């Protein structure tokens, strides 16, 4: 997950290049509701999904993406993700990946600046 469309597209191109000879399916989402992207999601299981924070959250909410088989969640520029104006909303999103205090997947948060507020603790 990335903060901007441009970064998502750049990461999508790199992922496509790195996985071209592998049996991995990569999808890049940048706009919620864009018909071509929904068709891509419906074409079968996705191994690598790249997209903006809001786009991925919206697709999950709309039921276009299920997270039951998610193994790794990587959030780039975590300081932008945990924006103080949206902290409650973002914490709620992250809690979707926690069952009874234990994360269902590995969550990796990347960034040059740590958010000022602590994130929910998991075991």
N, C-alpha and C positions, 0 to 999 in steps of 0.2 A: 504494500500500500504506500502510495506517495501523495504529497500534497498538491502536485500540479499535473495537468494534462501533458505538458511538454516532457516532464521527467518520466511519466508513465510510458509515453510513446518511445522515449529513448531507451528505457529499460526493456520494453517489449521487443525492440529491434535487437538488442544485445542478447536477450534470452532466445529469440528465434535463431539467431546466428549460432549460439552455443549449443543448441539442442537439435540442429538440423539433421544430424546423423544419428540421433537417439530416438528411441520410441517414446517421446514425450510430447504432449500436446500443450501448447502455450496459447493463452488468450489474453489480450490487452483490452481493458475496459476504460473508457475515458468519459463517456457521457451516458447517464441513465436514460433508458428508454429508446436509445438508438437501435433501430430495427436490426441492422447487420450484426451488432454485438449480441443481441438476444438470440439470433440464429446461431451464432458461434457457440454460445453457451449450451444450446439445445442439440448440438451436433455430437455430443458424447462427453464422457468424463474429461475433465481438465486436470492436467498435472501441474501446470504453473499458471497462476492467475495474477496478472499485474493490473493495477488500476489506481485511480485516485481514491482518497478516503471516502468522500461522499458518494461516489459512483458505486463502489463496492458495498458500502452500507445500504444504499438504496436498493441495489439488486438483491441483497440478502433479505431486506424487509419485504420486497415485492415477491419473494419466493423464487426468483430466477437462479439463485445460488443457494445450495445447501452446504452447511459446514460440518456435517456429521463425520465425514471422512478426512477432514482437514488435519494435516500432520504438523505443518509449520505456518506460522503467521509472522511475516516480517513487516514491520512498520518503519518506514524511512522518515527521517526528520521528525522524530518524536516530539520535539518542542512545538512544532506546528500542529501535530495531531492533538496534543493535550493543550490546546489553546484555552486560556483562562475563561474565555467567554462561553466555551462549550464543554467544560470539564465534566459536568454531570452527564451529559449526553455521551461523551467518549468513554467514561467509566462504565456506563450502562452497556455500551457496545462490547467492551472488553469482558464484562461479566458473562456474556453469552458463551465465552470459551472456558468458563470455569464451572465445574460440577463439584459441589460440596467442598469447596476450598482447594480443589486440585484442578490444574489446567488440563483440558482435553487435548491440547496440542502445545508444541513448543512455541513460545512467543518471543520474538527477537525485536528489540527496540533499538533503532540506530539514530544517532544524532550527535551534533557537535555540542549542543547545549541540553542539559537535563532540565525537565520541567520543574518549576518551583515547588510543586505539590507532589507528595508521594502517591504512587499508584497502588491499587489494591494488592495486598499480599496474597500469594498462593504457596502451596507446598510443593 
